[in-house]
Amino acid sequence: MKQFTPSHAVNRLPEQFFAKLVSKLRTYEENGHDAINLGQGNPDQPTPDHIVSSLKKAAEKPIYHKYPPFQGFEFLKEAIATYYKRQYDVDLDPMKEVAILPGSKTGLVELSQAFLNAGDVALMPDPGYPDYWSGVAMMDAVMEPMPLVKEHDFLPDYSAISEETWNKAKLMFLNYPNNPTGAVANRSFFEETIDRANRHDVCVVHDFAYGAIGFDGEKPLSFLQVPGAKDVGVEIYTMSKTYNMAGWRIAFAVGNQSVIQALELLQDHYFCSLFGAEQEAAATALLESQQCVEDLRQTYETRRNLLVEGLKALEYDVQPCHGSFFVWLGVPEGYTSEGFADELLEQVGLFVAPGNGFGSHGEGYVRIGLNNSEETLKDALQRFKTFQK
Ligand SMILES: Cc1ncc(COP(=O)(O)O)c(C=O)c1O
């Protein structure tokens, strides 16, 4: 059989960190061991019933059996604009400032394809969600890490970025509530971001995947709530986490018109939007009661409290997570991130994500997901208790 050589763009793609992780867990389980998976960010609960019912009913409508409009149905774009108005008091023009995406993972790669040329700089949170790297690599652009460290509340320190780098930068990725650190952004940080982006013509991409999951009575801030945000960027919002719809693959981008236009042009060549019945169910999710979201948020907060208090009692260096569903745990002295993760799996069957997989500044941490029941988290804490540091 011939061996065909992939394009340079494909050859530049980094190894998929999560794929490698999962295969480690599989091998462990295949060897007859029982593990608790705290390593992934896959919502553990089903999509709320009223959203599933909406899909079922809509699936019977022949209109949705035809090709949908290239850029999605207007009713969904209108529902997204209504949602942003209700949740964040942000005004959006549904036809010019909203793009429907087949999952935010795809949208995040498309943004690099739409705005980066070879050699351009993309400012990248480190640690950060690894899928930001993929599009940058495909375009042969350059990643400039923005370290997220505890001393700076896991927000980038813009003053540490040289003037030369600022001038070369075309895109900046941000994500609050943050995966993997659990940090949230404040208004003054977003104001500074807008100021820098304006001065240096940088397009800001704010990944708001965990927008619905904020703790301690603080609702996470949308980037678009801050005046001037639309001038300099977009926010990416996924239905995956807010409504446990990760398998449905539906998200959207909102904000700067020129960015939305470029994304839609690119998507016109890739897709023909999403199954119309899914779009109708997504509109149901956004427009009907948000009680299911509040219930989910409370579930994660209860789990966070349980895990963080338990780990503190065992004298672990654990960061208070203010949002997202991740706990960022400092590894005990003498361990690397991967060494600690391997040892946790070997000794007590706990599977966590080593922090270095999210960038070099993730070294010294592991990420623990809150996507398990309280009962399973209690079992995990028992295992931590027996772990020989
Ligand atoms: C920060 C962040 N952005 C984006 C995504 C991808 O979400 P989607 O399901 O919309 O592709 C994830 C999923 O884990 C995430 O953690």
The ligand as a MOL file (V3000), in Angstrom:
LIG
                    3D

  0  0  0     0  0            999 V3000
M  V30 BEGIN CTAB
M  V30 COUNTS 16 16 0 0 0
M  V30 BEGIN ATOM
M  V30 1 C -11.5690 26.2010 27.4000 0
M  V30 2 C -12.3160 25.3550 26.4540 0
M  V30 3 N -12.6460 25.8630 25.2610 0
M  V30 4 C -13.3220 25.1310 24.3490 0
M  V30 5 C -13.6830 23.8330 24.6150 0
M  V30 6 C -14.3690 23.0370 23.5250 0
M  V30 7 O -15.7140 23.0710 23.6450 0
M  V30 8 P -16.6500 22.5150 22.4760 0
M  V30 9 O -17.3530 21.3480 23.0400 0
M  V30 10 O -17.5800 23.6350 22.1370 0
M  V30 11 O -15.7990 22.1690 21.3020 0
M  V30 12 C -13.3520 23.2460 25.8400 0
M  V30 13 C -13.7190 21.8460 26.1030 0
M  V30 14 O -13.2570 21.1960 26.9900 0
M  V30 15 C -12.6570 24.0330 26.7850 0
M  V30 16 O -12.2980 23.5350 27.9690 0
M  V30 END ATOM
M  V30 BEGIN BOND
M  V30 1 1 1 2
M  V30 2 1 2 3
M  V30 3 2 2 15
M  V30 4 2 3 4
M  V30 5 1 4 5
M  V30 6 1 5 6
M  V30 7 2 5 12
M  V30 8 1 6 7
M  V30 9 1 7 8
M  V30 10 2 8 9
M  V30 11 1 8 10
M  V30 12 1 8 11
M  V30 13 1 12 13
M  V30 14 1 12 15
M  V30 15 2 13 14
M  V30 16 1 15 16
M  V30 END BOND
M  V30 END CTAB
M  END
